[in-house]
Amino acid sequence: MSILQILKYPDKRLHNFAKPVLNVDYEIQQLADDMAETMYEASGIGLAATQVNEPVRVVVIDVSDSRDELLVLINPEVYFEKGVISSEEGCLSVPNVYDQVERAEDIKVRALDRAGQIIDFEATGILSICIQHEIDHLDGKVFVEYLSRLKQDRIVKKLKKRQEINDG
Ligand code: NI
C-alpha cells in the first residue's frame, strides 16, 4: 500500500467528473486500499478518488472513533433522502477551513463494496453527511462551493498564500 498525494483546493482537477467503475478488479481494490491508508494517515473521515487525481467513482469512509470501520463505496448513489441537517464540514483538500453546510439528514445508499458486491443501506448523521460530501467530490464539487462567493474568494486567497509559504 502507499500514501497518495491529496490535491488541494483550488486545484482544477478537483472539478473532474469521476467515471463509473465497470469492473471491481485488482487495480480498483488497490486504489481503494491506498486511499484508505492515505485517509487514515491524514486523520480524515472520508476521501474520494477525485482527491487523489483518479477520476473514478470510488470513496473510502470511516466515521468511527476507533478508526476500524472502513467503508469502501464504489459507484455510490443516494436514491432516497429525508430531512435537513446543518453541520460544520471540513475537507482534506481544503486544510484548516471549516464551515456550515446543509445536507439531507437521512439517506438510502446503493453502491458496490470492495468485493464488487451490491450493498444497500440507510445512513444518518455524520455518516450521511460524509457520504454526500464524498459523492460531491466524485461529481467535481468541493464543499466550499456551497458557501458565499465572498467566503470562497477568502478561502482561495488564504490557501494560495499558505501554498506559497510552503513552496518557499
Ligand atoms: Ni472532502
Backbone and ligand atoms as CSV (ligand in chain L), in Angstrom:
chain,resi,resn,atom,element,x,y,z
A,1,MET,N,N,0.842,-1.198,0.000
A,1,MET,CA,C,0.000,0.000,0.000
A,1,MET,C,C,0.874,1.243,0.000
A,2,SER,N,N,0.326,2.314,-0.444
A,2,SER,CA,C,1.116,3.546,-0.429
A,2,SER,C,C,0.240,4.766,-0.166
A,3,ILE,N,N,0.893,5.787,0.341
A,3,ILE,CA,C,0.215,7.044,0.624
A,3,ILE,C,C,0.152,7.850,-0.670
A,4,LEU,N,N,-1.032,8.321,-1.009
A,4,LEU,CA,C,-1.217,9.079,-2.242
A,4,LEU,C,C,-1.207,10.571,-1.937
A,5,GLN,N,N,-0.903,11.358,-2.957
A,5,GLN,CA,C,-0.906,12.802,-2.767
A,5,GLN,C,C,-2.333,13.339,-2.906
A,6,ILE,N,N,-2.737,14.157,-1.970
A,6,ILE,CA,C,-4.095,14.716,-1.984
A,6,ILE,C,C,-4.072,16.093,-2.657
A,7,LEU,N,N,-4.882,16.258,-3.695
A,7,LEU,CA,C,-4.974,17.551,-4.384
A,7,LEU,C,C,-5.557,18.586,-3.438
A,8,LYS,N,N,-5.039,19.793,-3.538
A,8,LYS,CA,C,-5.511,20.869,-2.674
A,8,LYS,C,C,-6.300,21.904,-3.478
A,9,TYR,N,N,-7.463,22.310,-2.921
A,9,TYR,CA,C,-8.269,23.375,-3.482
A,9,TYR,C,C,-7.405,24.633,-3.604
A,10,PRO,N,N,-7.492,25.423,-4.684
A,10,PRO,CA,C,-8.434,25.330,-5.816
A,10,PRO,C,C,-7.883,24.583,-7.043
A,11,ASP,N,N,-7.211,23.467,-6.850
A,11,ASP,CA,C,-6.711,22.678,-7.986
A,11,ASP,C,C,-7.885,22.317,-8.916
A,12,LYS,N,N,-7.716,22.625,-10.198
A,12,LYS,CA,C,-8.805,22.406,-11.179
A,12,LYS,C,C,-9.198,20.934,-11.291
A,13,ARG,N,N,-8.248,20.044,-11.011
A,13,ARG,CA,C,-8.536,18.618,-11.151
A,13,ARG,C,C,-9.587,18.134,-10.148
A,14,LEU,N,N,-9.825,18.930,-9.116
A,14,LEU,CA,C,-10.892,18.591,-8.160
A,14,LEU,C,C,-12.273,18.745,-8.806
A,15,HIS,N,N,-12.321,19.375,-9.983
A,15,HIS,CA,C,-13.598,19.554,-10.675
A,15,HIS,C,C,-13.846,18.495,-11.749
A,16,ASN,N,N,-12.939,17.522,-11.854
A,16,ASN,CA,C,-13.165,16.430,-12.799
A,16,ASN,C,C,-14.379,15.611,-12.371
A,17,PHE,N,N,-15.186,15.216,-13.352
A,17,PHE,CA,C,-16.324,14.335,-13.066
A,17,PHE,C,C,-15.830,12.891,-13.150
A,18,ALA,N,N,-15.983,12.156,-12.059
A,18,ALA,CA,C,-15.438,10.800,-11.992
A,18,ALA,C,C,-16.300,9.801,-12.762
A,19,LYS,N,N,-15.635,8.897,-13.466
A,19,LYS,CA,C,-16.340,7.888,-14.277
A,19,LYS,C,C,-16.744,6.681,-13.421
A,20,PRO,N,N,-17.876,6.066,-13.762
A,20,PRO,CA,C,-18.275,4.854,-13.034
A,20,PRO,C,C,-17.235,3.744,-13.206
A,21,VAL,N,N,-17.122,2.912,-12.192
A,21,VAL,CA,C,-16.243,1.743,-12.256
A,21,VAL,C,C,-17.019,0.624,-12.957
A,22,LEU,N,N,-16.437,0.057,-14.010
A,22,LEU,CA,C,-17.116,-1.002,-14.752
A,22,LEU,C,C,-16.802,-2.365,-14.170
A,23,ASN,N,N,-15.592,-2.513,-13.652
A,23,ASN,CA,C,-15.127,-3.781,-13.095
A,23,ASN,C,C,-14.411,-3.533,-11.787
A,24,VAL,N,N,-14.863,-4.156,-10.716
A,24,VAL,CA,C,-14.129,-4.023,-9.459
A,24,VAL,C,C,-12.990,-5.040,-9.509
A,25,ASP,N,N,-11.910,-4.627,-10.150
A,25,ASP,CA,C,-10.776,-5.530,-10.333
A,25,ASP,C,C,-9.670,-5.206,-9.313
A,26,TYR,N,N,-8.561,-5.904,-9.475
A,26,TYR,CA,C,-7.453,-5.735,-8.536
A,26,TYR,C,C,-6.967,-4.284,-8.476
A,27,GLU,N,N,-6.959,-3.641,-9.646
A,27,GLU,CA,C,-6.481,-2.251,-9.708
A,27,GLU,C,C,-7.360,-1.315,-8.863
A,28,ILE,N,N,-8.666,-1.517,-8.965
A,28,ILE,CA,C,-9.603,-0.699,-8.184
A,28,ILE,C,C,-9.457,-1.000,-6.682
A,29,GLN,N,N,-9.290,-2.284,-6.361
A,29,GLN,CA,C,-9.126,-2.650,-4.943
A,29,GLN,C,C,-7.850,-2.044,-4.369
A,30,GLN,N,N,-6.809,-2.036,-5.199
A,30,GLN,CA,C,-5.542,-1.465,-4.756
A,30,GLN,C,C,-5.691,0.053,-4.549
A,31,LEU,N,N,-6.422,0.701,-5.467
A,31,LEU,CA,C,-6.681,2.134,-5.317
A,31,LEU,C,C,-7.434,2.385,-4.003
A,32,ALA,N,N,-8.471,1.583,-3.738
A,32,ALA,CA,C,-9.256,1.741,-2.503
A,32,ALA,C,C,-8.366,1.550,-1.274
A,33,ASP,N,N,-7.468,0.566,-1.323
A,33,ASP,CA,C,-6.568,0.306,-0.187
A,33,ASP,C,C,-5.616,1.482,0.028
A,34,ASP,N,N,-5.066,1.995,-1.062
A,34,ASP,CA,C,-4.156,3.147,-0.961
A,34,ASP,C,C,-4.905,4.380,-0.448
A,35,MET,N,N,-6.142,4.549,-0.922
A,35,MET,CA,C,-6.949,5.686,-0.460
A,35,MET,C,C,-7.246,5.569,1.036
A,36,ALA,N,N,-7.535,4.356,1.486
A,36,ALA,CA,C,-7.816,4.154,2.918
A,36,ALA,C,C,-6.574,4.510,3.728
A,37,GLU,N,N,-5.431,4.026,3.294
A,37,GLU,CA,C,-4.199,4.318,4.020
A,37,GLU,C,C,-3.934,5.827,4.053
A,38,THR,N,N,-4.196,6.481,2.921
A,38,THR,CA,C,-3.990,7.932,2.813
A,38,THR,C,C,-4.942,8.688,3.738
A,39,MET,N,N,-6.195,8.231,3.775
A,39,MET,CA,C,-7.202,8.867,4.649
A,39,MET,C,C,-6.812,8.718,6.119
A,40,TYR,N,N,-6.422,7.516,6.522
A,40,TYR,CA,C,-6.052,7.292,7.934
A,40,TYR,C,C,-4.814,8.106,8.298
A,41,GLU,N,N,-3.859,8.141,7.392
A,41,GLU,CA,C,-2.618,8.865,7.663
A,41,GLU,C,C,-2.889,10.357,7.847
A,42,ALA,N,N,-3.891,10.877,7.091
A,42,ALA,CA,C,-4.219,12.301,7.166
A,42,ALA,C,C,-5.281,12.580,8.243
A,43,SER,N,N,-5.670,11.548,9.002
A,43,SER,CA,C,-6.700,11.663,10.037
A,43,SER,C,C,-8.018,12.200,9.495
A,44,GLY,N,N,-8.376,11.793,8.276
A,44,GLY,CA,C,-9.650,12.214,7.692
A,44,GLY,C,C,-10.728,11.168,7.929
A,45,ILE,N,N,-11.993,11.563,7.691
A,45,ILE,CA,C,-13.092,10.592,7.846
A,45,ILE,C,C,-13.617,10.132,6.492
A,46,GLY,N,N,-13.098,10.749,5.413
A,46,GLY,CA,C,-13.535,10.330,4.092
A,46,GLY,C,C,-12.581,10.827,3.025
A,47,LEU,N,N,-12.525,10.088,1.932
A,47,LEU,CA,C,-11.669,10.509,0.822
A,47,LEU,C,C,-12.273,9.966,-0.474
A,48,ALA,N,N,-12.334,10.813,-1.487
A,48,ALA,CA,C,-12.861,10.398,-2.790
A,48,ALA,C,C,-11.686,10.290,-3.772
A,49,ALA,N,N,-11.805,9.382,-4.735
A,49,ALA,CA,C,-10.713,9.150,-5.679
A,49,ALA,C,C,-10.328,10.421,-6.439
A,50,THR,N,N,-11.318,11.269,-6.689
A,50,THR,CA,C,-11.048,12.548,-7.358
A,50,THR,C,C,-9.945,13.323,-6.635
A,51,GLN,N,N,-9.929,13.221,-5.304
A,51,GLN,CA,C,-8.973,13.985,-4.497
A,51,GLN,C,C,-7.545,13.483,-4.635
A,52,VAL,N,N,-7.380,12.249,-5.133
A,52,VAL,CA,C,-6.022,11.744,-5.375
A,52,VAL,C,C,-5.773,11.631,-6.885
A,53,ASN,N,N,-6.511,12.464,-7.624
A,53,ASN,CA,C,-6.349,12.571,-9.074
A,53,ASN,C,C,-6.614,11.266,-9.819
A,54,GLU,N,N,-7.592,10.496,-9.345
A,54,GLU,CA,C,-8.049,9.282,-10.038
A,54,GLU,C,C,-9.542,9.456,-10.258
A,55,PRO,N,N,-9.943,9.994,-11.417
A,55,PRO,CA,C,-11.365,10.315,-11.596
A,55,PRO,C,C,-12.250,9.094,-11.875
A,56,VAL,N,N,-12.344,8.218,-10.864
A,56,VAL,CA,C,-13.256,7.066,-10.911
A,56,VAL,C,C,-14.102,7.097,-9.633
A,57,ARG,N,N,-15.281,6.461,-9.711
A,57,ARG,CA,C,-16.234,6.609,-8.603
A,57,ARG,C,C,-15.953,5.628,-7.464
A,58,VAL,N,N,-14.940,5.987,-6.690
A,58,VAL,CA,C,-14.533,5.199,-5.523
A,58,VAL,C,C,-14.376,6.153,-4.341
A,59,VAL,N,N,-14.977,5.801,-3.191
A,59,VAL,CA,C,-14.746,6.592,-1.983
A,59,VAL,C,C,-14.457,5.654,-0.818
A,60,VAL,N,N,-13.684,6.167,0.128
A,60,VAL,CA,C,-13.457,5.442,1.377
A,60,VAL,C,C,-13.907,6.344,2.521
A,61,ILE,N,N,-14.492,5.725,3.533
A,61,ILE,CA,C,-15.058,6.469,4.660
A,61,ILE,C,C,-14.808,5.688,5.954
A,62,ASP,N,N,-14.497,6.397,7.014
A,62,ASP,CA,C,-14.503,5.784,8.345
A,62,ASP,C,C,-14.859,6.879,9.344
A,63,VAL,N,N,-16.087,6.859,9.839
A,63,VAL,CA,C,-16.524,7.898,10.780
A,63,VAL,C,C,-16.449,7.391,12.221
A,64,SER,N,N,-15.888,6.195,12.427
A,64,SER,CA,C,-15.819,5.637,13.785
A,64,SER,C,C,-14.695,6.288,14.592
A,65,ASP,N,N,-14.861,6.352,15.918
A,65,ASP,CA,C,-13.805,6.874,16.785
A,65,ASP,C,C,-12.638,5.903,16.830
A,66,SER,N,N,-12.941,4.629,16.719
A,66,SER,CA,C,-11.899,3.601,16.829
A,66,SER,C,C,-11.087,3.444,15.543
A,67,ARG,N,N,-11.534,4.093,14.461
A,67,ARG,CA,C,-10.817,4.071,13.184
A,67,ARG,C,C,-10.645,2.655,12.634
A,68,ASP,N,N,-11.650,1.829,12.837
A,68,ASP,CA,C,-11.543,0.460,12.329
A,68,ASP,C,C,-12.842,0.016,11.647
A,69,GLU,N,N,-13.611,1.010,11.152
A,69,GLU,CA,C,-14.852,0.659,10.447
A,69,GLU,C,C,-14.823,1.235,9.035
A,70,LEU,N,N,-13.873,0.733,8.275
A,70,LEU,CA,C,-13.681,1.221,6.911
A,70,LEU,C,C,-14.853,0.834,6.018
A,71,LEU,N,N,-15.308,1.808,5.265
A,71,LEU,CA,C,-16.383,1.594,4.300
A,71,LEU,C,C,-15.817,1.964,2.928
A,72,VAL,N,N,-15.809,1.011,2.011
A,72,VAL,CA,C,-15.390,1.301,0.639
A,72,VAL,C,C,-16.660,1.330,-0.206
A,73,LEU,N,N,-16.918,2.452,-0.855
A,73,LEU,CA,C,-18.120,2.576,-1.693
A,73,LEU,C,C,-17.700,2.834,-3.133
A,74,ILE,N,N,-18.148,1.961,-4.017
A,74,ILE,CA,C,-17.841,2.084,-5.435
A,74,ILE,C,C,-19.145,2.388,-6.174
A,75,ASN,N,N,-19.119,3.374,-7.035
A,75,ASN,CA,C,-20.328,3.855,-7.737
A,75,ASN,C,C,-21.486,4.158,-6.773
A,76,PRO,N,N,-21.225,4.858,-5.677
A,76,PRO,CA,C,-22.299,5.102,-4.705
A,76,PRO,C,C,-23.384,6.018,-5.267
A,77,GLU,N,N,-24.624,5.692,-4.918
A,77,GLU,CA,C,-25.768,6.513,-5.341
A,77,GLU,C,C,-26.733,6.684,-4.186
A,78,VAL,N,N,-27.158,7.922,-3.967
A,78,VAL,CA,C,-28.195,8.187,-2.979
A,78,VAL,C,C,-29.519,8.098,-3.723
A,79,TYR,N,N,-30.405,7.172,-3.292
A,79,TYR,CA,C,-31.677,7.037,-4.018
A,79,TYR,C,C,-32.864,7.478,-3.191
A,80,PHE,N,N,-32.606,7.924,-1.958
A,80,PHE,CA,C,-33.697,8.445,-1.120
A,80,PHE,C,C,-33.090,9.415,-0.124
A,81,GLU,N,N,-33.738,10.547,0.101
A,81,GLU,CA,C,-33.264,11.438,1.157
A,81,GLU,C,C,-34.421,12.103,1.868
A,82,LYS,N,N,-34.185,12.374,3.172
A,82,LYS,CA,C,-35.242,12.943,4.003
A,82,LYS,C,C,-34.623,13.888,5.031
A,83,GLY,N,N,-35.311,15.030,5.252
A,83,GLY,CA,C,-34.872,15.958,6.297
A,83,GLY,C,C,-33.653,16.773,5.911
A,84,VAL,N,N,-33.334,17.728,6.767
A,84,VAL,CA,C,-32.191,18.607,6.514
A,84,VAL,C,C,-31.351,18.678,7.784
A,85,ILE,N,N,-30.046,18.629,7.614
A,85,ILE,CA,C,-29.147,18.752,8.757
A,85,ILE,C,C,-28.025,19.709,8.360
A,86,SER,N,N,-27.657,20.581,9.298
A,86,SER,CA,C,-26.574,21.521,9.030
A,86,SER,C,C,-25.432,21.213,9.981
A,87,SER,N,N,-24.224,21.109,9.445
A,87,SER,CA,C,-23.089,20.839,10.323
A,87,SER,C,C,-21.835,21.489,9.773
A,88,GLU,N,N,-20.826,21.572,10.618
A,88,GLU,CA,C,-19.565,22.163,10.202
A,88,GLU,C,C,-18.749,21.105,9.469
A,89,GLU,N,N,-18.428,21.386,8.200
A,89,GLU,CA,C,-17.660,20.426,7.415
A,89,GLU,C,C,-16.245,20.915,7.171
A,90,GLY,N,N,-15.372,19.954,6.955
A,90,GLY,CA,C,-14.005,20.240,6.564
A,90,GLY,C,C,-13.651,19.274,5.461
A,91,CYS,N,N,-12.441,19.377,4.925
A,91,CYS,CA,C,-12.078,18.526,3.794
A,91,CYS,C,C,-10.557,18.442,3.714
A,92,LEU,N,N,-10.038,17.251,3.441
A,92,LEU,CA,C,-8.582,17.078,3.337
A,92,LEU,C,C,-7.998,17.901,2.183
A,93,SER,N,N,-8.843,18.271,1.209
A,93,SER,CA,C,-8.366,19.093,0.094
A,93,SER,C,C,-8.433,20.587,0.402
A,94,VAL,N,N,-9.047,20.927,1.536
A,94,VAL,CA,C,-9.173,22.342,1.924
A,94,VAL,C,C,-8.712,22.481,3.381
A,95,PRO,N,N,-7.410,22.324,3.630
A,95,PRO,CA,C,-6.921,22.254,5.000
A,95,PRO,C,C,-7.257,23.488,5.833
A,96,ASN,N,N,-7.626,23.220,7.084
A,96,ASN,CA,C,-7.880,24.274,8.080
A,96,ASN,C,C,-9.052,25.197,7.752
A,97,VAL,N,N,-9.951,24.749,6.902
A,97,VAL,CA,C,-11.149,25.537,6.611
A,97,VAL,C,C,-12.367,24.692,7.017
A,98,TYR,N,N,-13.229,25.295,7.827
A,98,TYR,CA,C,-14.426,24.599,8.297
A,98,TYR,C,C,-15.597,25.551,8.174
A,99,ASP,N,N,-16.727,25.062,7.681
A,99,ASP,CA,C,-17.899,25.932,7.627
A,99,ASP,C,C,-19.174,25.104,7.561
A,100,GLN,N,N,-20.290,25.782,7.849
A,100,GLN,CA,C,-21.591,25.123,7.901
A,100,GLN,C,C,-22.108,24.798,6.502
A,101,VAL,N,N,-22.562,23.566,6.343
A,101,VAL,CA,C,-23.171,23.149,5.085
A,101,VAL,C,C,-24.453,22.380,5.416
A,102,GLU,N,N,-25.482,22.597,4.616
A,102,GLU,CA,C,-26.744,21.860,4.784
A,102,GLU,C,C,-26.752,20.622,3.906
A,103,ARG,N,N,-27.197,19.522,4.484
A,103,ARG,CA,C,-27.297,18.251,3.750
A,103,ARG,C,C,-28.619,17.586,4.100
A,104,ALA,N,N,-28.945,16.543,3.337
A,104,ALA,CA,C,-30.073,15.702,3.722
A,104,ALA,C,C,-29.676,14.960,4.999
A,105,GLU,N,N,-30.647,14.795,5.920
A,105,GLU,CA,C,-30.312,14.173,7.202
A,105,GLU,C,C,-30.235,12.646,7.105
A,106,ASP,N,N,-31.248,12.063,6.497
A,106,ASP,CA,C,-31.284,10.602,6.351
A,106,ASP,C,C,-31.251,10.261,4.869
A,107,ILE,N,N,-30.441,9.290,4.536
A,107,ILE,CA,C,-30.359,8.882,3.128
A,107,ILE,C,C,-30.363,7.360,3.006
A,108,LYS,N,N,-30.709,6.908,1.808
A,108,LYS,CA,C,-30.541,5.495,1.480
A,108,LYS,C,C,-29.553,5.434,0.329
A,109,VAL,N,N,-28.629,4.519,0.436
A,109,VAL,CA,C,-27.495,4.458,-0.486
A,109,VAL,C,C,-27.366,3.068,-1.108
A,110,ARG,N,N,-27.045,3.076,-2.381
A,110,ARG,CA,C,-26.697,1.829,-3.056
A,110,ARG,C,C,-25.291,1.987,-3.607
A,111,ALA,N,N,-24.491,0.940,-3.503
A,111,ALA,CA,C,-23.110,1.008,-4.002
A,111,ALA,C,C,-22.593,-0.407,-4.186
A,112,LEU,N,N,-21.372,-0.502,-4.672
A,112,LEU,CA,C,-20.669,-1.785,-4.657
A,112,LEU,C,C,-19.631,-1.691,-3.555
A,113,ASP,N,N,-19.361,-2.825,-2.905
A,113,ASP,CA,C,-18.309,-2.819,-1.890
A,113,ASP,C,C,-16.975,-3.216,-2.522
A,114,ARG,N,N,-15.957,-3.371,-1.697
A,114,ARG,CA,C,-14.607,-3.668,-2.198
A,114,ARG,C,C,-14.549,-4.996,-2.968
A,115,ALA,N,N,-15.489,-5.885,-2.652
A,115,ALA,CA,C,-15.520,-7.179,-3.327
A,115,ALA,C,C,-16.394,-7.134,-4.588
A,116,GLY,N,N,-16.997,-5.969,-4.855
A,116,GLY,CA,C,-17.836,-5.836,-6.046
A,116,GLY,C,C,-19.274,-6.273,-5.811
A,117,GLN,N,N,-19.635,-6.513,-4.544
A,117,GLN,CA,C,-20.997,-6.916,-4.193
A,117,GLN,C,C,-21.869,-5.679,-3.985
A,118,ILE,N,N,-23.150,-5.785,-4.378
A,118,ILE,CA,C,-24.071,-4.669,-4.172
A,118,ILE,C,C,-24.391,-4.538,-2.683
A,119,ILE,N,N,-24.285,-3.326,-2.174
A,119,ILE,CA,C,-24.717,-3.066,-0.802
A,119,ILE,C,C,-25.763,-1.952,-0.840
A,120,ASP,N,N,-26.692,-2.028,0.080
A,120,ASP,CA,C,-27.827,-1.120,0.121
A,120,ASP,C,C,-28.091,-0.843,1.592
A,121,PHE,N,N,-28.003,0.421,2.006
A,121,PHE,CA,C,-28.132,0.702,3.440
A,121,PHE,C,C,-28.645,2.118,3.689
A,122,GLU,N,N,-29.089,2.346,4.925
A,122,GLU,CA,C,-29.515,3.675,5.341
A,122,GLU,C,C,-28.385,4.326,6.113
A,123,ALA,N,N,-28.275,5.636,5.961
A,123,ALA,CA,C,-27.257,6.354,6.722
A,123,ALA,C,C,-27.886,7.601,7.309
A,124,THR,N,N,-27.412,7.962,8.491
A,124,THR,CA,C,-27.931,9.139,9.162
A,124,THR,C,C,-26.773,9.869,9.831
A,125,GLY,N,N,-27.007,11.117,10.264
A,125,GLY,CA,C,-25.984,11.864,10.994
A,125,GLY,C,C,-24.689,12.021,10.214
A,126,ILE,N,N,-23.580,11.853,10.919
A,126,ILE,CA,C,-22.261,12.112,10.341
A,126,ILE,C,C,-21.967,11.222,9.129
A,127,LEU,N,N,-22.436,9.972,9.165
A,127,LEU,CA,C,-22.191,9.073,8.031
A,127,LEU,C,C,-22.934,9.573,6.787
A,128,SER,N,N,-24.173,10.005,6.988
A,128,SER,CA,C,-24.962,10.541,5.886
A,128,SER,C,C,-24.278,11.778,5.281
A,129,ILE,N,N,-23.828,12.663,6.158
A,129,ILE,CA,C,-23.154,13.893,5.710
A,129,ILE,C,C,-21.894,13.555,4.921
A,130,CYS,N,N,-21.121,12.623,5.475
A,130,CYS,CA,C,-19.844,12.251,4.859
A,130,CYS,C,C,-20.055,11.626,3.467
A,131,ILE,N,N,-21.047,10.755,3.350
A,131,ILE,CA,C,-21.309,10.117,2.055
A,131,ILE,C,C,-21.689,11.177,1.016
A,132,GLN,N,N,-22.536,12.132,1.407
A,132,GLN,CA,C,-22.945,13.180,0.464
A,132,GLN,C,C,-21.755,14.063,0.072
A,133,HIS,N,N,-20.902,14.352,1.044
A,133,HIS,CA,C,-19.697,15.153,0.785
A,133,HIS,C,C,-18.782,14.433,-0.216
A,134,GLU,N,N,-18.607,13.120,-0.031
A,134,GLU,CA,C,-17.706,12.363,-0.918
A,134,GLU,C,C,-18.308,12.196,-2.319
A,135,ILE,N,N,-19.616,11.982,-2.398
A,135,ILE,CA,C,-20.249,11.859,-3.724
A,135,ILE,C,C,-20.118,13.190,-4.470
A,136,ASP,N,N,-20.224,14.299,-3.744
A,136,ASP,CA,C,-19.990,15.609,-4.360
A,136,ASP,C,C,-18.612,15.654,-5.017
A,137,HIS,N,N,-17.597,15.143,-4.299
A,137,HIS,CA,C,-16.239,15.120,-4.878
A,137,HIS,C,C,-16.231,14.369,-6.215
A,138,LEU,N,N,-16.942,13.242,-6.259
A,138,LEU,CA,C,-16.975,12.448,-7.497
A,138,LEU,C,C,-17.627,13.240,-8.629
A,139,ASP,N,N,-18.534,14.147,-8.252
A,139,ASP,CA,C,-19.199,14.993,-9.253
A,139,ASP,C,C,-18.429,16.287,-9.497
A,140,GLY,N,N,-17.238,16.391,-8.916
A,140,GLY,CA,C,-16.388,17.552,-9.156
A,140,GLY,C,C,-16.708,18.756,-8.286
A,141,LYS,N,N,-17.411,18.494,-7.170
A,141,LYS,CA,C,-17.811,19.609,-6.312
A,141,LYS,C,C,-17.116,19.543,-4.945
A,142,VAL,N,N,-16.583,20.678,-4.513
A,142,VAL,CA,C,-15.916,20.786,-3.216
A,142,VAL,C,C,-16.852,21.557,-2.274
A,143,PHE,N,N,-16.874,21.199,-0.982
A,143,PHE,CA,C,-17.902,21.745,-0.072
A,143,PHE,C,C,-17.907,23.270,0.009
A,144,VAL,N,N,-16.750,23.901,-0.200
A,144,VAL,CA,C,-16.707,25.370,-0.102
A,144,VAL,C,C,-17.561,26.031,-1.187
A,145,GLU,N,N,-17.908,25.279,-2.221
A,145,GLU,CA,C,-18.737,25.838,-3.292
A,145,GLU,C,C,-20.197,26.027,-2.862
A,146,TYR,N,N,-20.546,25.545,-1.659
A,146,TYR,CA,C,-21.865,25.836,-1.104
A,146,TYR,C,C,-21.859,27.180,-0.377
A,147,LEU,N,N,-20.674,27.725,-0.126
A,147,LEU,CA,C,-20.557,28.967,0.641
A,147,LEU,C,C,-20.704,30.175,-0.283
A,148,SER,N,N,-20.801,31.357,0.324
A,148,SER,CA,C,-20.969,32.573,-0.471
A,148,SER,C,C,-19.714,32.813,-1.320
A,149,ARG,N,N,-19.875,33.550,-2.387
A,149,ARG,CA,C,-18.770,33.898,-3.273
A,149,ARG,C,C,-17.653,34.598,-2.484
A,150,LEU,N,N,-18.072,35.487,-1.571
A,150,LEU,CA,C,-17.121,36.239,-0.754
A,150,LEU,C,C,-16.259,35.280,0.084
A,151,LYS,N,N,-16.920,34.323,0.732
A,151,LYS,CA,C,-16.191,33.349,1.554
A,151,LYS,C,C,-15.255,32.501,0.691
A,152,GLN,N,N,-15.740,32.111,-0.491
A,152,GLN,CA,C,-14.902,31.282,-1.377
A,152,GLN,C,C,-13.645,32.035,-1.793
A,153,ASP,N,N,-13.819,33.323,-2.109
A,153,ASP,CA,C,-12.664,34.135,-2.512
A,153,ASP,C,C,-11.647,34.229,-1.383
A,154,ARG,N,N,-12.159,34.402,-0.150
A,154,ARG,CA,C,-11.269,34.485,1.014
A,154,ARG,C,C,-10.504,33.185,1.207
A,155,ILE,N,N,-11.203,32.073,1.040
A,155,ILE,CA,C,-10.578,30.757,1.232
A,155,ILE,C,C,-9.480,30.538,0.192
A,156,VAL,N,N,-9.775,30.869,-1.065
A,156,VAL,CA,C,-8.781,30.703,-2.129
A,156,VAL,C,C,-7.538,31.536,-1.824
A,157,LYS,N,N,-7.767,32.773,-1.391
A,157,LYS,CA,C,-6.651,33.666,-1.077
A,157,LYS,C,C,-5.787,33.080,0.041
A,158,LYS,N,N,-6.475,32.620,1.083
A,158,LYS,CA,C,-5.795,32.061,2.259
A,158,LYS,C,C,-4.967,30.828,1.868
A,159,LEU,N,N,-5.565,29.933,1.056
A,159,LEU,CA,C,-4.867,28.704,0.681
A,159,LEU,C,C,-3.690,28.997,-0.240
A,160,LYS,N,N,-3.875,29.951,-1.136
A,160,LYS,CA,C,-2.778,30.295,-2.058
A,160,LYS,C,C,-1.600,30.860,-1.292
A,161,LYS,N,N,-1.909,31.704,-0.309
A,161,LYS,CA,C,-0.853,32.305,0.499
A,161,LYS,C,C,-0.072,31.201,1.223
A,162,ARG,N,N,-0.818,30.239,1.791
A,162,ARG,CA,C,-0.170,29.170,2.542
A,162,ARG,C,C,0.676,28.286,1.614
A,163,GLN,N,N,0.171,28.054,0.391
A,163,GLN,CA,C,0.943,27.235,-0.551
A,163,GLN,C,C,2.239,27.923,-0.968
A,164,GLU,N,N,2.173,29.249,-1.110
A,164,GLU,CA,C,3.378,29.994,-1.451
A,164,GLU,C,C,4.411,29.877,-0.332
A,165,ILE,N,N,3.933,29.939,0.904
A,165,ILE,CA,C,4.856,29.809,2.044
A,165,ILE,C,C,5.464,28.399,2.044
A,166,ASN,N,N,4.616,27.391,1.810
A,166,ASN,CA,C,5.114,26.009,1.791
A,166,ASN,C,C,6.107,25.771,0.657
A,167,ASP,N,N,5.867,26.430,-0.477
A,167,ASP,CA,C,6.753,26.245,-1.621
A,167,ASP,C,C,8.047,27.036,-1.447
A,168,GLY,N,N,8.096,27.857,-0.426
A,168,GLY,CA,C,9.285,28.681,-0.157
A,168,GLY,C,C,9.297,29.833,-1.110
L,1,NI,NI,NI,-13.650,16.460,1.042
